[in-house]
Amino acid sequence: MDGIGKPNNIYDWTKHLWCEILFPTCDTQSPEKGMLSHRIVLCILALLLLFSRLDFSLFEPDETRYAEIPREMLANNEWLVPLLGGEPYLDKPPLLYWLTMFSYQAFGVGVWQARLVPALALLLGLILTYEFGRRIVGSREAFIGTLFLLLCPGFIIMGKLLVLDGLLAMCILGILFSGLLAIRKNEIKMGWWISSGIFAALGMITKGPIAIVLTAPCFYLITRIDARFSKPTLKAWAMWFGLSIALFLPWFIFVAIRRPEFLSHFVWEHHVMRFLEPFDHQRGVFFYIPVLLGGMLPLLFVLWPWIKSIQSVSLEQRATRSKEIGFLLLAGFWCLFFFSLSGCKLPTYILPAFPPLALMFGAFLVRNHYLQKKSTQVIAGGLFLLLGFTQGVALPWYADYRSPLMAKSIIRELCTDENQAVVCYPRECNAVAFYLGREDFKNYRSKDFDEFRDVLLSRKKTVVLCTHRHALQGLKQLLRRIAS
């Protein structure tokens, strides 16, 4: 056992299993030159899926919130403190808001202009997956891995929604793949290591410390269990962490000075208690298993053959399992494991796991000669057509069906006048605020019912936007009691 020695404890046995049995080979040959045909095919398919329908209704509450915040920031010329409903919104860092503001400035305020940002982030993510992948596992493997990613409904559909996770996934893959190229040989490549730190800076200013949590442990763990990777020195780690906070820290300090409540709200509530004692989106520990299987639909067709392959001790199969493949598996599994332990869960959270897993399965398909099978080609074509139908027809229909803007004529009649008081109950209705360009809507939750009632009684006329299916019935009962 090269560099490991005789295993005599669990740690040594883990290293032996990982390095000698599961991932015994290396993909350290010279980087393969990317093929122009690969890039053309990937760009055409990506453009068809990502940009064909960006104008369907925004989903409440997340998409409408992330469209309205940059609109209000732009209207108030506020570039540092996010605003929602005219008040500071201190939950998340501002990179998505900044990029959306640039889109609004360039193309005007609207739905497709807002979704342009995550769509471009996904396109860049697909390009980076191929360009990094050909250096990591080879050109053909990278091409098939990127196609695999392109056919994942979870990545394409959830990723191009106006939420933080598509942009974060692009940053995470940049961190992971740059870092892998930096440490894969005996001596760390500082250029790639710096590139990883720059992507970490973008991830931090996108969604905060989660960009570090999802990546730094992967580098640490792989260098602990596999001596074929070079261990970053303390100086290299200091450089990496320094780069990662280069954009985030100045913004963090500035907002903390302007809004003293920011520290407890952002750090404690949204980055500690949200993980330990979730206050919303609570799900079980196995929530992400069906999300991953459904989101990575091609996985259903290759998972069992891959499981059999990973267990095989034949020389032919062992030759297909490199240490780089092991890192990709570790990175995808770590993301899944971390968010499974978190009490607060949303399907989009595990988008960063998709690119490394897709690249891993792409290499598996190529090296095990599955591409020659007609069934593989038929399945890929069917998945592309299904994804195209979902993107172009089913999803826009569902979004329009769920949108509160189905009654635009009534909304214009009742809510356009800025002198008319409009309140939302029991949740905010950012879709209407975004549509009308208003930021003075007052939101009342169920716990604020007494205040909500007093407001209704104090005014001659108040327009109430009921944002829950049971809210209208409760409001009618309240009005009957008041009238009687």
C-alpha positions as CSV (number, residue, x, y, z in Angstrom):
1,M,0.0,0.0,0.0
2,D,1.8,3.0,-1.4
3,G,2.2,5.8,1.2
4,I,-0.4,4.3,3.6
5,G,1.3,1.4,5.5
6,K,-0.4,-1.5,7.1
7,P,-3.9,-0.6,8.3
8,N,-4.3,-1.1,12.0
9,N,-7.1,1.3,13.0
10,I,-10.3,2.7,11.5
11,Y,-8.5,5.8,10.1
12,D,-5.9,3.6,8.3
13,W,-8.6,1.2,7.1
14,T,-10.6,4.2,5.7
15,K,-7.5,5.4,3.8
16,H,-6.8,1.9,2.5
17,L,-10.4,1.4,1.3
18,W,-10.5,4.8,-0.4
19,C,-7.1,4.8,-2.0
20,E,-6.4,1.1,-2.7
21,I,-9.9,-0.3,-3.4
22,L,-12.4,2.4,-4.4
23,F,-10.2,5.0,-6.2
24,P,-6.8,3.4,-6.9
25,T,-5.8,5.3,-10.1
26,C,-5.0,8.9,-11.2
27,D,-6.2,11.2,-14.0
28,T,-3.0,13.3,-13.9
29,Q,-2.2,13.2,-17.6
30,S,-1.8,16.5,-19.5
31,P,-5.1,18.4,-19.9
32,E,-7.0,17.4,-23.0
33,K,-7.7,20.1,-25.5
34,G,-11.4,20.9,-25.6
35,M,-13.2,20.2,-28.9
36,L,-15.0,23.0,-30.7
37,S,-17.9,20.7,-31.5
38,H,-18.4,19.9,-27.8
39,R,-18.6,23.6,-27.0
40,I,-21.0,24.3,-29.8
41,V,-23.4,21.5,-28.9
42,L,-23.4,22.4,-25.2
43,C,-24.0,26.1,-25.9
44,I,-26.9,25.4,-28.3
45,L,-28.6,23.0,-26.0
46,A,-28.1,25.3,-23.0
47,L,-29.4,28.3,-24.8
48,L,-32.5,26.4,-25.9
49,L,-33.3,25.2,-22.3
50,L,-32.2,28.3,-20.3
51,F,-33.4,31.2,-22.4
52,S,-36.5,30.0,-24.3
53,R,-38.9,31.1,-21.6
54,L,-37.8,33.6,-19.0
55,D,-41.0,35.7,-18.9
56,F,-43.5,33.5,-17.1
57,S,-44.9,34.6,-13.8
58,L,-42.6,34.8,-10.8
59,F,-43.2,32.3,-8.1
60,E,-44.3,33.5,-4.7
61,P,-42.7,34.1,-2.2
62,D,-39.0,33.6,-3.1
63,E,-38.8,34.8,-6.8
64,T,-41.0,37.8,-6.2
65,R,-38.9,38.8,-3.2
66,Y,-35.6,38.5,-5.0
67,A,-37.1,40.6,-7.9
68,E,-38.5,43.2,-5.7
69,I,-35.5,43.8,-3.5
70,P,-33.2,45.0,-6.3
71,R,-36.0,47.1,-7.8
72,E,-36.4,48.9,-4.5
73,M,-32.6,49.3,-4.1
74,L,-32.3,50.7,-7.6
75,A,-35.3,53.1,-7.1
76,N,-33.7,54.4,-3.9
77,N,-30.1,54.4,-5.2
78,E,-29.2,52.1,-2.3
79,W,-26.4,49.7,-3.2
80,L,-25.4,48.3,0.1
81,V,-28.4,47.7,2.4
82,P,-31.0,45.5,0.7
83,L,-34.6,46.9,0.9
84,L,-37.9,45.1,0.9
85,G,-41.2,47.0,1.5
86,G,-39.2,50.1,2.2
87,E,-37.4,48.4,5.1
88,P,-33.9,46.9,5.4
89,Y,-33.9,43.2,4.4
90,L,-30.8,41.8,6.2
91,D,-31.2,38.0,5.6
92,K,-28.7,37.6,2.7
93,P,-25.6,39.2,1.1
94,P,-26.1,41.3,-2.0
95,L,-24.4,39.8,-5.1
96,L,-27.6,38.5,-6.6
97,Y,-29.3,41.9,-5.9
98,W,-26.4,43.8,-7.5
99,L,-26.4,41.7,-10.7
100,T,-30.2,42.0,-11.0
101,M,-29.9,45.8,-10.6
102,F,-27.4,45.8,-13.4
103,S,-29.8,43.9,-15.5
104,Y,-32.6,46.3,-14.7
105,Q,-30.4,49.2,-15.6
106,A,-29.5,47.7,-18.9
107,F,-32.8,46.2,-20.0
108,G,-35.5,47.8,-17.8
109,V,-37.4,46.3,-14.8
110,G,-39.3,43.2,-15.6
111,V,-39.6,39.4,-15.1
112,W,-37.2,38.2,-17.8
113,Q,-34.7,40.8,-16.9
114,A,-34.7,39.5,-13.3
115,R,-34.4,35.8,-14.4
116,L,-31.6,36.7,-16.8
117,V,-29.1,36.6,-13.9
118,P,-29.6,33.0,-12.8
119,A,-29.9,31.9,-16.4
120,L,-26.5,33.4,-17.2
121,A,-25.1,31.9,-14.0
122,L,-26.3,28.4,-15.1
123,L,-24.8,28.9,-18.6
124,L,-21.5,29.9,-17.0
125,G,-21.7,27.0,-14.7
126,L,-22.2,24.6,-17.6
127,I,-19.3,26.1,-19.5
128,L,-17.1,25.9,-16.4
129,T,-18.1,22.3,-15.8
130,Y,-16.8,21.4,-19.3
131,E,-13.7,23.5,-19.2
132,F,-12.7,22.4,-15.7
133,G,-13.8,18.8,-16.4
134,R,-11.6,18.2,-19.4
135,R,-8.6,19.1,-17.2
136,I,-9.9,16.8,-14.4
137,V,-11.2,13.7,-16.1
138,G,-10.7,14.2,-19.9
139,S,-12.5,16.0,-22.7
140,R,-15.0,13.3,-23.7
141,E,-15.9,12.6,-20.1
142,A,-16.3,16.3,-19.4
143,F,-18.6,16.6,-22.4
144,I,-20.8,13.7,-21.4
145,G,-20.8,14.9,-17.7
146,T,-21.9,18.4,-18.8
147,L,-24.6,16.9,-21.0
148,F,-25.7,14.8,-17.9
149,L,-25.9,18.0,-15.9
150,L,-27.8,19.7,-18.7
151,L,-30.4,16.9,-18.6
152,C,-30.9,17.2,-14.8
153,P,-34.4,18.8,-14.3
154,G,-33.5,19.9,-10.8
155,F,-30.4,21.8,-12.0
156,I,-32.0,23.4,-15.0
157,I,-35.5,24.2,-13.7
158,M,-34.6,25.1,-10.1
159,G,-31.4,26.7,-11.0
160,K,-32.8,29.3,-13.4
161,L,-35.4,30.4,-10.9
162,L,-34.7,33.8,-9.3
163,V,-33.2,32.5,-6.1
164,L,-29.7,32.5,-4.7
165,D,-28.9,28.8,-5.1
166,G,-28.3,28.8,-8.9
167,L,-25.7,31.5,-8.6
168,L,-24.3,29.9,-5.5
169,A,-23.9,26.5,-7.3
170,M,-21.9,28.2,-10.0
171,C,-19.6,29.7,-7.4
172,I,-19.3,26.4,-5.5
173,L,-18.3,24.4,-8.6
174,G,-15.6,27.1,-9.3
175,I,-14.3,26.7,-5.8
176,L,-14.3,22.9,-5.9
177,F,-12.9,22.4,-9.4
178,S,-10.2,25.1,-9.1
179,G,-9.2,23.7,-5.8
180,L,-9.1,20.1,-7.1
181,L,-6.8,21.2,-9.9
182,A,-4.6,23.0,-7.3
183,I,-4.1,20.0,-5.0
184,R,-4.3,17.0,-7.4
185,K,-0.5,16.6,-7.8
186,N,2.4,16.4,-5.4
187,E,2.9,20.2,-5.4
188,I,0.1,22.7,-4.9
189,K,-0.6,24.9,-8.0
190,M,-1.0,28.4,-6.5
191,G,-2.7,29.8,-9.6
192,W,-5.6,27.4,-9.3
193,W,-5.6,27.8,-5.5
194,I,-6.0,31.6,-5.9
195,S,-8.7,30.9,-8.5
196,S,-10.6,28.8,-5.9
197,G,-10.3,31.6,-3.4
198,I,-11.7,34.1,-5.8
199,F,-14.7,31.9,-6.5
200,A,-15.0,31.6,-2.7
201,A,-15.2,35.3,-2.4
202,L,-18.1,35.3,-5.0
203,G,-19.8,32.5,-3.0
204,M,-19.5,34.4,0.2
205,I,-21.0,37.6,-1.2
206,T,-23.8,35.5,-2.7
207,K,-25.0,33.6,0.3
208,G,-22.5,33.9,3.1
209,P,-20.4,31.4,5.0
210,I,-22.2,28.4,3.4
211,A,-19.8,28.8,0.5
212,I,-17.0,27.9,2.8
213,V,-18.8,25.2,4.7
214,L,-19.6,23.3,1.5
215,T,-16.1,23.4,0.1
216,A,-13.2,23.8,2.7
217,P,-14.1,20.5,4.5
218,C,-13.8,18.7,1.1
219,F,-10.3,19.9,0.6
220,Y,-9.3,19.1,4.2
221,L,-10.9,15.6,4.1
222,I,-9.5,14.5,0.8
223,T,-6.0,15.5,1.8
224,R,-6.4,13.6,5.1
225,I,-7.5,10.3,3.6
226,D,-5.6,10.4,0.3
227,A,-1.8,11.2,0.4
228,R,-1.7,11.5,-3.4
229,F,-3.2,15.0,-3.0
230,S,-1.0,17.8,-1.8
231,K,-1.9,19.3,1.5
232,P,-2.2,23.1,1.5
233,T,0.1,24.8,3.9
234,L,-1.1,27.1,6.6
235,K,0.1,30.0,4.5
236,A,-2.0,28.7,1.5
237,W,-5.1,28.3,3.7
238,A,-4.6,31.8,5.1
239,M,-4.4,33.1,1.5
240,W,-7.5,31.2,0.5
241,F,-9.6,32.4,3.5
242,G,-8.3,35.9,3.0
243,L,-9.5,35.9,-0.6
244,S,-12.8,34.4,0.4
245,I,-13.7,37.3,2.7
246,A,-12.3,40.0,0.5
247,L,-15.6,41.1,-0.9
248,F,-17.9,40.0,2.0
249,L,-16.1,41.6,4.9
250,P,-16.2,45.2,3.8
251,W,-19.9,44.9,3.0
252,F,-20.5,43.1,6.3
253,I,-18.8,45.8,8.3
254,F,-20.5,48.7,6.5
255,V,-24.0,47.2,7.0
256,A,-23.2,46.3,10.7
257,I,-22.3,50.0,11.3
258,R,-25.4,51.3,9.6
259,R,-27.8,48.7,11.0
260,P,-26.7,47.5,14.5
261,E,-29.4,44.8,14.5
262,F,-27.7,43.2,11.5
263,L,-25.1,41.2,13.5
264,S,-27.7,39.2,15.5
265,H,-30.1,38.9,12.6
266,F,-27.7,37.8,9.9
267,V,-25.1,35.8,11.9
268,W,-27.1,34.3,14.8
269,E,-30.6,33.8,13.4
270,H,-29.8,33.0,9.8
271,H,-26.5,31.2,10.0
272,V,-26.6,29.5,13.4
273,M,-30.2,29.0,14.6
274,R,-31.5,28.3,11.1
275,F,-29.3,25.2,11.1
276,L,-29.7,24.1,14.8
277,E,-33.3,25.1,15.5
278,P,-35.1,25.9,12.2
279,F,-37.9,28.4,12.3
280,D,-39.2,27.5,8.8
281,H,-39.0,24.9,6.1
282,Q,-38.6,22.0,8.5
283,R,-38.1,18.6,6.8
284,G,-37.0,15.1,7.8
285,V,-33.4,13.8,7.5
286,F,-34.2,11.9,4.3
287,F,-35.9,14.8,2.5
288,Y,-33.1,15.2,-0.1
289,I,-33.0,11.6,-1.2
290,P,-36.1,11.9,-3.5
291,V,-35.1,15.5,-4.4
292,L,-31.7,14.2,-5.6
293,L,-33.2,11.3,-7.5
294,G,-35.9,13.4,-9.1
295,G,-33.6,16.4,-9.7
296,M,-30.9,14.3,-11.3
297,L,-33.3,12.2,-13.4
298,P,-30.6,10.6,-15.6
299,L,-29.3,9.2,-12.3
300,L,-32.2,6.7,-12.1
301,F,-30.8,5.0,-15.2
302,V,-27.2,4.7,-14.2
303,L,-27.2,4.5,-10.4
304,W,-27.4,0.7,-10.1
305,P,-24.7,0.0,-12.8
306,W,-22.5,2.6,-11.0
307,I,-23.0,0.8,-7.6
308,K,-22.0,-2.5,-9.2
309,S,-19.0,-0.8,-10.8
310,I,-17.8,0.8,-7.6
311,Q,-17.8,-2.6,-5.9
312,S,-15.9,-4.4,-8.6
313,V,-12.3,-5.4,-8.0
314,S,-11.6,-6.2,-11.7
315,L,-8.6,-4.5,-13.2
316,E,-10.8,-3.0,-15.9
317,Q,-13.2,-1.4,-13.5
318,R,-10.5,-0.3,-11.1
319,A,-8.8,1.6,-13.9
320,T,-11.9,3.7,-14.3
321,R,-12.0,4.9,-10.7
322,S,-9.4,7.7,-10.2
323,K,-8.7,9.8,-7.2
324,E,-10.2,12.7,-9.0
325,I,-13.5,10.7,-9.3
326,G,-13.2,10.1,-5.5
327,F,-13.0,13.8,-4.9
328,L,-16.1,14.5,-7.0
329,L,-18.1,11.9,-5.1
330,L,-16.9,13.3,-1.7
331,A,-17.9,16.9,-2.8
332,G,-21.4,15.8,-3.9
333,F,-21.9,13.6,-0.8
334,W,-20.7,16.3,1.6
335,C,-23.3,18.8,0.3
336,L,-26.1,16.2,0.6
337,F,-24.9,15.1,4.1
338,F,-24.6,18.7,5.4
339,F,-28.1,19.8,4.3
340,S,-29.6,16.5,5.4
341,L,-28.5,17.3,9.0
342,S,-29.9,20.8,8.8
343,G,-33.4,21.2,10.1
344,C,-34.2,23.9,7.6
345,K,-34.5,22.5,4.1
346,L,-35.6,23.6,0.6
347,P,-35.1,21.6,-2.6
348,T,-32.8,24.2,-4.1
349,Y,-30.3,24.0,-1.3
350,I,-28.5,20.9,-2.8
351,L,-28.0,22.4,-6.3
352,P,-24.2,22.7,-5.6
353,A,-24.0,18.9,-5.4
354,F,-25.2,18.5,-9.0
355,P,-22.1,19.5,-11.0
356,P,-19.5,17.3,-9.3
357,L,-21.9,14.3,-9.3
358,A,-22.8,14.9,-13.0
359,L,-19.1,15.0,-13.9
360,M,-18.5,11.8,-12.0
361,F,-21.4,10.0,-13.7
362,G,-20.3,11.4,-17.1
363,A,-16.9,9.8,-16.6
364,F,-18.5,6.5,-15.6
365,L,-20.7,6.4,-18.8
366,V,-17.7,7.1,-21.1
367,R,-15.3,4.7,-19.4
368,N,-17.8,1.8,-19.2
369,H,-18.8,2.2,-22.9
370,Y,-22.5,3.0,-22.2
371,L,-22.6,5.7,-25.0
372,Q,-22.5,3.0,-27.7
373,K,-25.8,1.6,-26.4
374,K,-28.8,2.7,-28.4
375,S,-30.9,2.7,-25.2
376,T,-28.6,5.4,-23.7
377,Q,-29.1,7.6,-26.7
378,V,-32.9,7.1,-26.7
379,I,-33.1,7.9,-22.9
380,A,-31.0,11.1,-23.4
381,G,-33.2,12.3,-26.3
382,G,-36.4,11.5,-24.3
383,L,-35.1,13.4,-21.3
384,F,-34.2,16.4,-23.4
385,L,-37.7,16.5,-24.9
386,L,-39.3,16.1,-21.5
387,L,-37.2,18.8,-20.1
388,G,-38.0,21.1,-23.0
389,F,-41.7,20.5,-22.5
390,T,-41.5,21.1,-18.8
391,Q,-39.5,24.3,-19.3
392,G,-41.5,25.7,-22.2
393,V,-45.1,24.6,-21.4
394,A,-45.7,23.0,-18.0
395,L,-43.7,25.3,-15.7
396,P,-45.0,28.6,-17.3
397,W,-48.6,27.3,-17.1
398,Y,-48.2,26.3,-13.4
399,A,-46.5,29.6,-12.6
400,D,-49.3,31.6,-14.2
401,Y,-51.9,29.5,-12.5
402,R,-50.4,30.1,-9.1
403,S,-49.7,33.8,-9.7
404,P,-51.7,36.5,-7.8
405,L,-51.4,38.5,-11.0
406,M,-54.0,36.4,-12.7
407,A,-56.4,39.2,-11.7
408,K,-54.4,42.1,-13.1
409,S,-57.4,44.2,-14.0
410,I,-58.7,44.1,-10.5
411,I,-55.2,44.8,-9.1
412,R,-54.8,47.8,-11.3
413,E,-58.2,49.1,-10.4
414,L,-57.8,48.8,-6.6
415,C,-54.1,49.1,-5.9
416,T,-52.5,51.5,-8.4
417,D,-53.4,54.7,-6.5
418,E,-50.5,55.2,-4.0
419,N,-52.8,57.1,-1.7
420,Q,-54.8,53.9,-1.3
421,A,-53.7,51.8,1.7
422,V,-52.9,48.2,0.8
423,V,-52.0,45.5,3.3
424,C,-51.1,41.8,2.8
425,Y,-52.4,39.0,5.1
426,P,-51.0,36.6,6.3
427,R,-47.9,36.8,4.1
428,E,-46.3,39.5,1.9
429,C,-47.4,39.7,-1.7
430,N,-44.3,40.9,-3.5
431,A,-45.7,40.0,-6.9
432,V,-48.2,42.8,-6.8
433,A,-45.6,45.2,-5.3
434,F,-43.2,44.4,-8.1
435,Y,-45.9,44.7,-10.8
436,L,-47.1,48.1,-9.5
437,G,-43.7,49.4,-8.5
438,R,-44.9,50.1,-4.9
439,E,-42.9,49.6,-1.8
440,D,-45.4,50.8,0.8
441,F,-47.4,47.6,1.3
442,K,-47.7,46.6,5.0
443,N,-47.6,42.9,5.8
444,Y,-49.4,41.3,8.7
445,R,-48.9,37.7,9.8
446,S,-51.3,35.6,11.9
447,K,-49.4,36.6,15.1
448,D,-50.1,40.2,14.2
449,F,-53.9,39.7,14.0
450,D,-54.8,42.1,16.7
451,E,-52.8,44.9,15.0
452,F,-54.2,43.9,11.7
453,R,-57.8,44.2,13.0
454,D,-57.1,47.6,14.5
455,V,-55.7,48.9,11.2
456,L,-58.9,47.8,9.4
457,L,-61.1,49.5,11.9
458,S,-59.1,52.8,11.9
459,R,-59.5,53.4,8.1
460,K,-62.4,54.1,5.9
461,K,-61.1,51.9,3.2
462,T,-58.3,49.3,3.1
463,V,-57.4,46.9,0.3
464,V,-56.4,43.5,1.7
465,L,-54.4,41.1,-0.4
466,C,-55.1,37.6,1.0
467,T,-52.1,35.5,0.4
468,H,-53.2,32.2,1.8
469,R,-56.1,30.0,0.7
470,H,-57.7,30.2,4.2
471,A,-57.0,33.9,4.8
472,L,-60.1,35.1,2.9
473,Q,-62.5,33.0,4.9
474,G,-60.9,34.1,8.2
475,L,-61.1,37.8,7.0
476,K,-64.8,37.4,6.2
477,Q,-65.5,36.0,9.7
478,L,-63.6,38.9,11.2
479,L,-65.6,41.4,9.3
480,R,-68.9,39.7,10.2
481,R,-68.0,39.9,13.9
482,I,-67.0,43.6,13.5
483,A,-70.3,44.4,11.7
484,S,-72.4,42.6,14.4
